[in-house]
Amino acid sequence: MELLAYITIAIHVICAVGLVVFVLLHSGKGTGVSSLFGAGLPASATGTGMIEKNLDRITIAFAAGYGFTALMLMLVYRPGS
């Protein structure tokens, strides 16, 4: 059971760091990855709409992984044992 807790903690940390990184990559008002690659051109001309869509999907996957591992840690992690 202890090995499962350590594996869950490792996945939890990876998801936390990935979530922070991909949230920071999202665009605000005219900033972010989409504007960096697009340089102000419309999204249909440069494909930045696809970049933003993929960023959304990756961010959602990291958030789901983070939530799932948080729930798993409540079940398997017993500090001090």
ROMARKOL-478331 format. One record per atom (N, C-alpha, C, O, CB): residue number from 1; atom name; x, y, z. Coordinates in steps of 0.2 Angstrom, whole numbers, plus 5000, padded with zeros to 4 digits. Glycine has a CB too. Example, Ala and Ser with C-alpha at 12.3 -4.5 7.8 and 13.67 -1.06 7.14 Angstrom:
# ROMARKOL-478331
<resi = 1&name = N&u = 5066&v = 4972&w = 5039>
<resi = 1&name = CA&u = 5062&v = 4978&w = 5039>
<resi = 1&name = C&u = 5066&v = 4984&w = 5039>
<resi = 1&name = O&u = 5071&v = 4983&w = 5042>
<resi = 1&name = CB&u = 5057&v = 4978&w = 5045>
<resi = 2&name = N&u = 5064&v = 4989&w = 5035>
<resi = 2&name = CA&u = 5068&v = 4995&w = 5036>
<resi = 2&name = C&u = 5064&v = 5000&w = 5039>
<resi = 2&name = O&u = 5067&v = 5006&w = 5040>
<resi = 2&name = CB&u = 5070&v = 4997&w = 5029>
***
This chain:
# ROMARKOL-478331
<resi = 1&name = N&u = 5004&v = 4994&w = 5000>
<resi = 1&name = CA&u = 5000&v = 5000&w = 5000>
<resi = 1&name = C&u = 5004&v = 5006&w = 5000>
<resi = 1&name = O&u = 5002&v = 5011&w = 4997>
<resi = 1&name = CB&u = 4995&v = 5000&w = 5006>
<resi = 2&name = N&u = 5010&v = 5006&w = 5003>
<resi = 2&name = CA&u = 5015&v = 5012&w = 5003>
<resi = 2&name = C&u = 5017&v = 5014&w = 4996>
<resi = 2&name = O&u = 5018&v = 5019&w = 4995>
<resi = 2&name = CB&u = 5020&v = 5010&w = 5008>
<resi = 3&name = N&u = 5019&v = 5009&w = 4992>
<resi = 3&name = CA&u = 5021&v = 5010&w = 4986>
<resi = 3&name = C&u = 5016&v = 5014&w = 4981>
<resi = 3&name = O&u = 5017&v = 5018&w = 4978>
<resi = 3&name = CB&u = 5023&v = 5003&w = 4982>
<resi = 4&name = N&u = 5009&v = 5012&w = 4982>
<resi = 4&name = CA&u = 5004&v = 5015&w = 4979>
<resi = 4&name = C&u = 5003&v = 5022&w = 4981>
<resi = 4&name = O&u = 5002&v = 5026&w = 4976>
<resi = 4&name = CB&u = 4997&v = 5011&w = 4980>
<resi = 5&name = N&u = 5005&v = 5024&w = 4987>
<resi = 5&name = CA&u = 5004&v = 5031&w = 4989>
<resi = 5&name = C&u = 5010&v = 5035&w = 4986>
<resi = 5&name = O&u = 5009&v = 5040&w = 4984>
<resi = 5&name = CB&u = 5005&v = 5031&w = 4997>
<resi = 6&name = N&u = 5016&v = 5032&w = 4986>
<resi = 6&name = CA&u = 5021&v = 5036&w = 4983>
<resi = 6&name = C&u = 5021&v = 5037&w = 4976>
<resi = 6&name = O&u = 5022&v = 5042&w = 4973>
<resi = 6&name = CB&u = 5028&v = 5032&w = 4984>
<resi = 7&name = N&u = 5018&v = 5032&w = 4972>
<resi = 7&name = CA&u = 5016&v = 5033&w = 4965>
<resi = 7&name = C&u = 5011&v = 5038&w = 4964>
<resi = 7&name = O&u = 5012&v = 5042&w = 4959>
<resi = 7&name = CB&u = 5014&v = 5026&w = 4962>
<resi = 8&name = N&u = 5006&v = 5038&w = 4968>
<resi = 8&name = CA&u = 5001&v = 5043&w = 4968>
<resi = 8&name = C&u = 5003&v = 5050&w = 4969>
<resi = 8&name = O&u = 5001&v = 5055&w = 4966>
<resi = 8&name = CB&u = 4995&v = 5041&w = 4972>
<resi = 9&name = N&u = 5008&v = 5051&w = 4974>
<resi = 9&name = CA&u = 5011&v = 5057&w = 4976>
<resi = 9&name = C&u = 5015&v = 5060&w = 4970>
<resi = 9&name = O&u = 5014&v = 5066&w = 4968>
<resi = 9&name = CB&u = 5015&v = 5057&w = 4982>
<resi = 10&name = N&u = 5019&v = 5055&w = 4966>
<resi = 10&name = CA&u = 5023&v = 5057&w = 4961>
<resi = 10&name = C&u = 5018&v = 5060&w = 4955>
<resi = 10&name = O&u = 5020&v = 5065&w = 4952>
<resi = 10&name = CB&u = 5027&v = 5051&w = 4958>
<resi = 11&name = N&u = 5013&v = 5056&w = 4954>
<resi = 11&name = CA&u = 5008&v = 5058&w = 4948>
<resi = 11&name = C&u = 5005&v = 5065&w = 4950>
<resi = 11&name = O&u = 5004&v = 5069&w = 4946>
<resi = 11&name = CB&u = 5003&v = 5053&w = 4947>
<resi = 12&name = N&u = 5003&v = 5066&w = 4956>
<resi = 12&name = CA&u = 5000&v = 5072&w = 4959>
<resi = 12&name = C&u = 5005&v = 5078&w = 4958>
<resi = 12&name = O&u = 5002&v = 5083&w = 4956>
<resi = 12&name = CB&u = 4998&v = 5071&w = 4966>
<resi = 13&name = N&u = 5011&v = 5077&w = 4959>
<resi = 13&name = CA&u = 5016&v = 5083&w = 4958>
<resi = 13&name = C&u = 5017&v = 5084&w = 4951>
<resi = 13&name = O&u = 5017&v = 5090&w = 4949>
<resi = 13&name = CB&u = 5022&v = 5081&w = 4962>
<resi = 14&name = N&u = 5017&v = 5079&w = 4947>
<resi = 14&name = CA&u = 5018&v = 5080&w = 4940>
<resi = 14&name = C&u = 5012&v = 5084&w = 4937>
<resi = 14&name = O&u = 5012&v = 5089&w = 4933>
<resi = 14&name = CB&u = 5019&v = 5074&w = 4936>
<resi = 15&name = N&u = 5006&v = 5082&w = 4939>
<resi = 15&name = CA&u = 5000&v = 5085&w = 4937>
<resi = 15&name = C&u = 4999&v = 5092&w = 4939>
<resi = 15&name = O&u = 4997&v = 5097&w = 4936>
<resi = 15&name = CB&u = 4993&v = 5081&w = 4939>
<resi = 16&name = N&u = 5001&v = 5094&w = 4946>
<resi = 16&name = CA&u = 5001&v = 5100&w = 4948>
<resi = 16&name = C&u = 5006&v = 5105&w = 4944>
<resi = 16&name = O&u = 5004&v = 5111&w = 4943>
<resi = 16&name = CB&u = 5003&v = 5100&w = 4956>
<resi = 17&name = N&u = 5012&v = 5103&w = 4943>
<resi = 17&name = CA&u = 5017&v = 5107&w = 4939>
<resi = 17&name = C&u = 5014&v = 5108&w = 4932>
<resi = 17&name = O&u = 5015&v = 5113&w = 4929>
<resi = 17&name = CB&u = 5024&v = 5104&w = 4939>
<resi = 18&name = N&u = 5012&v = 5103&w = 4929>
<resi = 18&name = CA&u = 5009&v = 5103&w = 4922>
<resi = 18&name = C&u = 5003&v = 5108&w = 4922>
<resi = 18&name = O&u = 5002&v = 5112&w = 4917>
<resi = 18&name = CB&u = 5007&v = 5097&w = 4920>
<resi = 19&name = N&u = 4999&v = 5108&w = 4927>
<resi = 19&name = CA&u = 4993&v = 5112&w = 4927>
<resi = 19&name = C&u = 4995&v = 5119&w = 4928>
<resi = 19&name = O&u = 4992&v = 5124&w = 4924>
<resi = 19&name = CB&u = 4989&v = 5110&w = 4933>
<resi = 20&name = N&u = 5000&v = 5121&w = 4932>
<resi = 20&name = CA&u = 5003&v = 5128&w = 4932>
<resi = 20&name = C&u = 5006&v = 5130&w = 4926>
<resi = 20&name = O&u = 5004&v = 5136&w = 4923>
<resi = 20&name = CB&u = 5008&v = 5128&w = 4938>
<resi = 21&name = N&u = 5010&v = 5126&w = 4923>
<resi = 21&name = CA&u = 5013&v = 5128&w = 4916>
<resi = 21&name = C&u = 5008&v = 5129&w = 4911>
<resi = 21&name = O&u = 5008&v = 5134&w = 4907>
<resi = 21&name = CB&u = 5018&v = 5122&w = 4914>
<resi = 22&name = N&u = 5003&v = 5125&w = 4910>
<resi = 22&name = CA&u = 4998&v = 5126&w = 4905>
<resi = 22&name = C&u = 4993&v = 5131&w = 4906>
<resi = 22&name = O&u = 4991&v = 5134&w = 4901>
<resi = 22&name = CB&u = 4995&v = 5119&w = 4903>
<resi = 23&name = N&u = 4992&v = 5133&w = 4912>
<resi = 23&name = CA&u = 4987&v = 5138&w = 4914>
<resi = 23&name = C&u = 4991&v = 5145&w = 4912>
<resi = 23&name = O&u = 4988&v = 5149&w = 4909>
<resi = 23&name = CB&u = 4985&v = 5138&w = 4921>
<resi = 24&name = N&u = 4997&v = 5145&w = 4913>
<resi = 24&name = CA&u = 5001&v = 5151&w = 4912>
<resi = 24&name = C&u = 5002&v = 5152&w = 4904>
<resi = 24&name = O&u = 5003&v = 5157&w = 4902>
<resi = 24&name = CB&u = 5008&v = 5151&w = 4915>
<resi = 25&name = N&u = 5002&v = 5146&w = 4900>
<resi = 25&name = CA&u = 5003&v = 5147&w = 4893>
<resi = 25&name = C&u = 4996&v = 5150&w = 4890>
<resi = 25&name = O&u = 4997&v = 5152&w = 4884>
<resi = 25&name = CB&u = 5004&v = 5140&w = 4890>
<resi = 26&name = N&u = 4991&v = 5150&w = 4893>
<resi = 26&name = CA&u = 4985&v = 5152&w = 4890>
<resi = 26&name = C&u = 4985&v = 5160&w = 4889>
<resi = 26&name = O&u = 4989&v = 5163&w = 4892>
<resi = 26&name = CB&u = 4978&v = 5151&w = 4894>
<resi = 27&name = N&u = 4981&v = 5162&w = 4884>
<resi = 27&name = CA&u = 4982&v = 5169&w = 4882>
<resi = 27&name = C&u = 4977&v = 5173&w = 4887>
<resi = 27&name = O&u = 4971&v = 5171&w = 4889>
<resi = 27&name = CB&u = 4980&v = 5170&w = 4875>
<resi = 28&name = N&u = 4979&v = 5179&w = 4888>
<resi = 28&name = CA&u = 4975&v = 5184&w = 4891>
<resi = 28&name = C&u = 4972&v = 5188&w = 4886>
<resi = 28&name = O&u = 4969&v = 5186&w = 4881>
<resi = 28&name = CB&u = 4978&v = 5188&w = 4897>
<resi = 29&name = N&u = 4972&v = 5195&w = 4887>
<resi = 29&name = CA&u = 4970&v = 5200&w = 4882>
<resi = 29&name = C&u = 4976&v = 5201&w = 4877>
<resi = 29&name = O&u = 4979&v = 5206&w = 4878>
<resi = 29&name = CB&u = 4967&v = 5206&w = 4885>
<resi = 30&name = N&u = 4976&v = 5197&w = 4872>
<resi = 30&name = CA&u = 4981&v = 5199&w = 4867>
<resi = 30&name = C&u = 4988&v = 5196&w = 4869>
<resi = 30&name = O&u = 4993&v = 5198&w = 4865>
<resi = 30&name = CB&u = 4982&v = 5206&w = 4865>
<resi = 31&name = N&u = 4988&v = 5192&w = 4874>
<resi = 31&name = CA&u = 4995&v = 5189&w = 4875>
<resi = 31&name = C&u = 4994&v = 5181&w = 4876>
<resi = 31&name = O&u = 4989&v = 5179&w = 4875>
<resi = 31&name = CB&u = 4997&v = 5192&w = 4882>
<resi = 32&name = N&u = 5000&v = 5178&w = 4876>
<resi = 32&name = CA&u = 5000&v = 5171&w = 4877>
<resi = 32&name = C&u = 5002&v = 5168&w = 4871>
<resi = 32&name = O&u = 5005&v = 5171&w = 4866>
<resi = 32&name = CB&u = 4993&v = 5168&w = 4879>
<resi = 33&name = N&u = 5002&v = 5161&w = 4871>
<resi = 33&name = CA&u = 5004&v = 5157&w = 4865>
<resi = 33&name = C&u = 5001&v = 5159&w = 4859>
<resi = 33&name = O&u = 5004&v = 5159&w = 4853>
<resi = 33&name = CB&u = 5004&v = 5150&w = 4867>
<resi = 34&name = N&u = 4995&v = 5160&w = 4859>
<resi = 34&name = CA&u = 4991&v = 5161&w = 4852>
<resi = 34&name = C&u = 4993&v = 5167&w = 4849>
<resi = 34&name = O&u = 4994&v = 5168&w = 4843>
<resi = 34&name = CB&u = 4983&v = 5161&w = 4854>
<resi = 35&name = N&u = 4995&v = 5173&w = 4853>
<resi = 35&name = CA&u = 4997&v = 5179&w = 4850>
<resi = 35&name = C&u = 5004&v = 5178&w = 4848>
<resi = 35&name = O&u = 5007&v = 5182&w = 4844>
<resi = 35&name = CB&u = 4996&v = 5185&w = 4855>
<resi = 36&name = N&u = 5008&v = 5174&w = 4852>
<resi = 36&name = CA&u = 5015&v = 5173&w = 4850>
<resi = 36&name = C&u = 5016&v = 5170&w = 4844>
<resi = 36&name = O&u = 5020&v = 5173&w = 4840>
<resi = 36&name = CB&u = 5018&v = 5169&w = 4856>
<resi = 37&name = N&u = 5012&v = 5165&w = 4842>
<resi = 37&name = CA&u = 5013&v = 5162&w = 4836>
<resi = 37&name = C&u = 5009&v = 5166&w = 4830>
<resi = 37&name = O&u = 5011&v = 5166&w = 4824>
<resi = 37&name = CB&u = 5010&v = 5155&w = 4836>
<resi = 38&name = N&u = 5003&v = 5169&w = 4832>
<resi = 38&name = CA&u = 4999&v = 5172&w = 4827>
<resi = 38&name = C&u = 5002&v = 5179&w = 4825>
<resi = 38&name = O&u = 5000&v = 5181&w = 4819>
<resi = 38&name = CB&u = 4992&v = 5172&w = 4830>
<resi = 39&name = N&u = 5005&v = 5183&w = 4829>
<resi = 39&name = CA&u = 5007&v = 5189&w = 4828>
<resi = 39&name = C&u = 5002&v = 5194&w = 4826>
<resi = 39&name = O&u = 5003&v = 5198&w = 4821>
<resi = 39&name = CB&u = 5013&v = 5189&w = 4823>
<resi = 40&name = N&u = 4996&v = 5193&w = 4829>
<resi = 40&name = CA&u = 4990&v = 5198&w = 4827>
<resi = 40&name = C&u = 4986&v = 5196&w = 4821>
<resi = 40&name = O&u = 4981&v = 5200&w = 4820>
<resi = 40&name = CB&u = 4993&v = 5204&w = 4826>
<resi = 41&name = N&u = 4987&v = 5191&w = 4818>
<resi = 41&name = CA&u = 4983&v = 5189&w = 4812>
<resi = 41&name = C&u = 4977&v = 5185&w = 4815>
<resi = 41&name = O&u = 4977&v = 5183&w = 4820>
<resi = 41&name = CB&u = 4987&v = 5184&w = 4807>
<resi = 42&name = N&u = 4972&v = 5185&w = 4811>
<resi = 42&name = CA&u = 4966&v = 5181&w = 4813>
<resi = 42&name = C&u = 4967&v = 5174&w = 4814>
<resi = 42&name = O&u = 4972&v = 5171&w = 4811>
<resi = 42&name = CB&u = 4960&v = 5182&w = 4807>
<resi = 43&name = N&u = 4963&v = 5171&w = 4819>
<resi = 43&name = CA&u = 4964&v = 5164&w = 4821>
<resi = 43&name = C&u = 4963&v = 5159&w = 4815>
<resi = 43&name = O&u = 4967&v = 5154&w = 4815>
<resi = 43&name = CB&u = 4960&v = 5162&w = 4826>
<resi = 44&name = N&u = 4959&v = 5161&w = 4810>
<resi = 44&name = CA&u = 4958&v = 5156&w = 4805>
<resi = 44&name = C&u = 4964&v = 5156&w = 4800>
<resi = 44&name = O&u = 4965&v = 5151&w = 4796>
<resi = 44&name = CB&u = 4951&v = 5158&w = 4801>
<resi = 45&name = N&u = 4968&v = 5162&w = 4799>
<resi = 45&name = CA&u = 4973&v = 5162&w = 4795>
<resi = 45&name = C&u = 4979&v = 5158&w = 4797>
<resi = 45&name = O&u = 4983&v = 5156&w = 4794>
<resi = 45&name = CB&u = 4975&v = 5169&w = 4793>
<resi = 46&name = N&u = 4980&v = 5158&w = 4804>
<resi = 46&name = CA&u = 4986&v = 5155&w = 4807>
<resi = 46&name = C&u = 4985&v = 5149&w = 4810>
<resi = 46&name = O&u = 4990&v = 5145&w = 4812>
<resi = 46&name = CB&u = 4989&v = 5160&w = 4812>
<resi = 47&name = N&u = 4979&v = 5147&w = 4812>
<resi = 47&name = CA&u = 4978&v = 5141&w = 4816>
<resi = 47&name = C&u = 4979&v = 5141&w = 4823>
<resi = 47&name = O&u = 4979&v = 5136&w = 4826>
<resi = 47&name = CB&u = 4983&v = 5136&w = 4813>
<resi = 48&name = N&u = 4979&v = 5147&w = 4826>
<resi = 48&name = CA&u = 4980&v = 5148&w = 4833>
<resi = 48&name = C&u = 4974&v = 5146&w = 4837>
<resi = 48&name = O&u = 4974&v = 5144&w = 4843>
<resi = 48&name = CB&u = 4981&v = 5156&w = 4835>
<resi = 49&name = N&u = 4968&v = 5146&w = 4833>
<resi = 49&name = CA&u = 4962&v = 5143&w = 4837>
<resi = 49&name = C&u = 4963&v = 5136&w = 4838>
<resi = 49&name = O&u = 4961&v = 5133&w = 4844>
<resi = 49&name = CB&u = 4956&v = 5144&w = 4832>
<resi = 50&name = N&u = 4967&v = 5132&w = 4834>
<resi = 50&name = CA&u = 4968&v = 5125&w = 4835>
<resi = 50&name = C&u = 4973&v = 5125&w = 4841>
<resi = 50&name = O&u = 4973&v = 5120&w = 4845>
<resi = 50&name = CB&u = 4971&v = 5122&w = 4829>
<resi = 51&name = N&u = 4978&v = 5129&w = 4842>
<resi = 51&name = CA&u = 4983&v = 5129&w = 4847>
<resi = 51&name = C&u = 4979&v = 5130&w = 4854>
<resi = 51&name = O&u = 4981&v = 5127&w = 4859>
<resi = 51&name = CB&u = 4988&v = 5135&w = 4846>
<resi = 52&name = N&u = 4975&v = 5135&w = 4854>
<resi = 52&name = CA&u = 4971&v = 5137&w = 4860>
<resi = 52&name = C&u = 4967&v = 5131&w = 4862>
<resi = 52&name = O&u = 4966&v = 5129&w = 4868>
<resi = 52&name = CB&u = 4967&v = 5143&w = 4859>
<resi = 53&name = N&u = 4964&v = 5127&w = 4857>
<resi = 53&name = CA&u = 4960&v = 5122&w = 4858>
<resi = 53&name = C&u = 4964&v = 5116&w = 4861>
<resi = 53&name = O&u = 4961&v = 5113&w = 4866>
<resi = 53&name = CB&u = 4956&v = 5119&w = 4852>
<resi = 54&name = N&u = 4970&v = 5115&w = 4859>
<resi = 54&name = CA&u = 4974&v = 5110&w = 4862>
<resi = 54&name = C&u = 4976&v = 5111&w = 4868>
<resi = 54&name = O&u = 4977&v = 5107&w = 4873>
<resi = 54&name = CB&u = 4980&v = 5108&w = 4857>
<resi = 55&name = N&u = 4978&v = 5118&w = 4870>
<resi = 55&name = CA&u = 4980&v = 5120&w = 4876>
<resi = 55&name = C&u = 4974&v = 5119&w = 4881>
<resi = 55&name = O&u = 4975&v = 5117&w = 4887>
<resi = 55&name = CB&u = 4982&v = 5127&w = 4876>
<resi = 56&name = N&u = 4968&v = 5120&w = 4879>
<resi = 56&name = CA&u = 4962&v = 5119&w = 4883>
<resi = 56&name = C&u = 4962&v = 5111&w = 4885>
<resi = 56&name = O&u = 4961&v = 5110&w = 4891>
<resi = 56&name = CB&u = 4956&v = 5121&w = 4880>
<resi = 57&name = N&u = 4963&v = 5107&w = 4880>
<resi = 57&name = CA&u = 4962&v = 5100&w = 4881>
<resi = 57&name = C&u = 4967&v = 5097&w = 4886>
<resi = 57&name = O&u = 4966&v = 5093&w = 4891>
<resi = 57&name = CB&u = 4962&v = 5096&w = 4875>
<resi = 58&name = N&u = 4974&v = 5100&w = 4885>
<resi = 58&name = CA&u = 4979&v = 5098&w = 4889>
<resi = 58&name = C&u = 4978&v = 5100&w = 4896>
<resi = 58&name = O&u = 4979&v = 5096&w = 4901>
<resi = 58&name = CB&u = 4986&v = 5100&w = 4887>
<resi = 59&name = N&u = 4976&v = 5106&w = 4897>
<resi = 59&name = CA&u = 4975&v = 5109&w = 4904>
<resi = 59&name = C&u = 4969&v = 5105&w = 4907>
<resi = 59&name = O&u = 4970&v = 5104&w = 4913>
<resi = 59&name = CB&u = 4973&v = 5116&w = 4903>
<resi = 60&name = N&u = 4964&v = 5104&w = 4904>
<resi = 60&name = CA&u = 4958&v = 5100&w = 4907>
<resi = 60&name = C&u = 4961&v = 5093&w = 4909>
<resi = 60&name = O&u = 4959&v = 5090&w = 4914>
<resi = 60&name = CB&u = 4952&v = 5099&w = 4902>
<resi = 61&name = N&u = 4965&v = 5090&w = 4905>
<resi = 61&name = CA&u = 4968&v = 5083&w = 4907>
<resi = 61&name = C&u = 4972&v = 5083&w = 4913>
<resi = 61&name = O&u = 4971&v = 5079&w = 4917>
<resi = 61&name = CB&u = 4972&v = 5080&w = 4901>
<resi = 62&name = N&u = 4976&v = 5089&w = 4914>
<resi = 62&name = CA&u = 4980&v = 5089&w = 4920>
<resi = 62&name = C&u = 4976&v = 5091&w = 4926>
<resi = 62&name = O&u = 4977&v = 5088&w = 4931>
<resi = 62&name = CB&u = 4985&v = 5095&w = 4919>
<resi = 63&name = N&u = 4971&v = 5095&w = 4925>
<resi = 63&name = CA&u = 4966&v = 5096&w = 4930>
<resi = 63&name = C&u = 4962&v = 5090&w = 4933>
<resi = 63&name = O&u = 4961&v = 5089&w = 4939>
<resi = 63&name = CB&u = 4961&v = 5102&w = 4928>
<resi = 64&name = N&u = 4960&v = 5086&w = 4928>
<resi = 64&name = CA&u = 4957&v = 5080&w = 4930>
<resi = 64&name = C&u = 4961&v = 5075&w = 4933>
<resi = 64&name = O&u = 4959&v = 5072&w = 4938>
<resi = 64&name = CB&u = 4954&v = 5076&w = 4923>
<resi = 65&name = N&u = 4968&v = 5074&w = 4931>
<resi = 65&name = CA&u = 4972&v = 5070&w = 4934>
<resi = 65&name = C&u = 4974&v = 5073&w = 4941>
<resi = 65&name = O&u = 4975&v = 5069&w = 4946>
<resi = 65&name = CB&u = 4979&v = 5070&w = 4930>
<resi = 66&name = N&u = 4974&v = 5079&w = 4942>
<resi = 66&name = CA&u = 4976&v = 5082&w = 4948>
<resi = 66&name = C&u = 4970&v = 5080&w = 4953>
<resi = 66&name = O&u = 4971&v = 5079&w = 4959>
<resi = 66&name = CB&u = 4977&v = 5090&w = 4948>
<resi = 67&name = N&u = 4964&v = 5081&w = 4951>
<resi = 67&name = CA&u = 4958&v = 5080&w = 4955>
<resi = 67&name = C&u = 4958&v = 5073&w = 4957>
<resi = 67&name = O&u = 4956&v = 5071&w = 4963>
<resi = 67&name = CB&u = 4952&v = 5082&w = 4952>
<resi = 68&name = N&u = 4959&v = 5068&w = 4952>
<resi = 68&name = CA&u = 4959&v = 5061&w = 4953>
<resi = 68&name = C&u = 4964&v = 5059&w = 4958>
<resi = 68&name = O&u = 4963&v = 5055&w = 4963>
<resi = 68&name = CB&u = 4959&v = 5057&w = 4947>
<resi = 69&name = N&u = 4970&v = 5061&w = 4957>
<resi = 69&name = CA&u = 4975&v = 5059&w = 4962>
<resi = 69&name = C&u = 4974&v = 5062&w = 4969>
<resi = 69&name = O&u = 4976&v = 5059&w = 4974>
<resi = 69&name = CB&u = 4982&v = 5062&w = 4959>
<resi = 70&name = N&u = 4971&v = 5068&w = 4969>
<resi = 70&name = CA&u = 4969&v = 5071&w = 4976>
<resi = 70&name = C&u = 4964&v = 5066&w = 4980>
<resi = 70&name = O&u = 4965&v = 5065&w = 4986>
<resi = 70&name = CB&u = 4966&v = 5078&w = 4975>
<resi = 71&name = N&u = 4960&v = 5064&w = 4976>
<resi = 71&name = CA&u = 4955&v = 5059&w = 4979>
<resi = 71&name = C&u = 4958&v = 5052&w = 4981>
<resi = 71&name = O&u = 4957&v = 5050&w = 4986>
<resi = 71&name = CB&u = 4949&v = 5058&w = 4974>
<resi = 72&name = N&u = 4963&v = 5050&w = 4976>
<resi = 72&name = CA&u = 4966&v = 5044&w = 4978>
<resi = 72&name = C&u = 4971&v = 5045&w = 4984>
<resi = 72&name = O&u = 4971&v = 5040&w = 4988>
<resi = 72&name = CB&u = 4971&v = 5042&w = 4972>
<resi = 73&name = N&u = 4974&v = 5051&w = 4985>
<resi = 73&name = CA&u = 4978&v = 5052&w = 4991>
<resi = 73&name = C&u = 4974&v = 5052&w = 4997>
<resi = 73&name = O&u = 4977&v = 5049&w = 5002>
<resi = 73&name = CB&u = 4982&v = 5058&w = 4990>
<resi = 74&name = N&u = 4968&v = 5054&w = 4997>
<resi = 74&name = CA&u = 4964&v = 5053&w = 5003>
<resi = 74&name = C&u = 4962&v = 5046&w = 5005>
<resi = 74&name = O&u = 4962&v = 5045&w = 5011>
<resi = 74&name = CB&u = 4957&v = 5057&w = 5002>
<resi = 75&name = N&u = 4962&v = 5042&w = 5000>
<resi = 75&name = CA&u = 4961&v = 5035&w = 5002>
<resi = 75&name = C&u = 4967&v = 5031&w = 5003>
<resi = 75&name = O&u = 4967&v = 5026&w = 5008>
<resi = 75&name = CB&u = 4958&v = 5032&w = 4996>
<resi = 76&name = N&u = 4973&v = 5032&w = 5000>
<resi = 76&name = CA&u = 4979&v = 5028&w = 5001>
<resi = 76&name = C&u = 4984&v = 5030&w = 5005>
<resi = 76&name = O&u = 4988&v = 5026&w = 5008>
<resi = 76&name = CB&u = 4981&v = 5026&w = 4994>
<resi = 77&name = N&u = 4984&v = 5037&w = 5006>
<resi = 77&name = CA&u = 4990&v = 5040&w = 5010>
<resi = 77&name = C&u = 4989&v = 5040&w = 5018>
<resi = 77&name = O&u = 4984&v = 5043&w = 5020>
<resi = 77&name = CB&u = 4992&v = 5047&w = 5007>
<resi = 78&name = N&u = 4993&v = 5037&w = 5021>
<resi = 78&name = CA&u = 4992&v = 5037&w = 5029>
<resi = 78&name = C&u = 4999&v = 5039&w = 5032>
<resi = 78&name = O&u = 5004&v = 5035&w = 5032>
<resi = 78&name = CB&u = 4990&v = 5030&w = 5031>
<resi = 79&name = N&u = 4999&v = 5046&w = 5033>
<resi = 79&name = CA&u = 5006&v = 5048&w = 5036>
<resi = 79&name = C&u = 5007&v = 5045&w = 5043>
<resi = 79&name = O&u = 5003&v = 5044&w = 5047>
<resi = 79&name = CB&u = 5005&v = 5056&w = 5037>
<resi = 80&name = N&u = 5014&v = 5044&w = 5043>
<resi = 80&name = CA&u = 5016&v = 5041&w = 5049>
<resi = 80&name = C&u = 5016&v = 5033&w = 5050>
<resi = 80&name = O&u = 5017&v = 5030&w = 5055>
<resi = 80&name = CB&u = 5013&v = 5044&w = 5055>
<resi = 81&name = N&u = 5013&v = 5030&w = 5045>
<resi = 81&name = CA&u = 5013&v = 5023&w = 5045>
<resi = 81&name = C&u = 5018&v = 5019&w = 5041>
<resi = 81&name = O&u = 5018&v = 5013&w = 5041>
<resi = 81&name = CB&u = 5006&v = 5020&w = 5043>
***
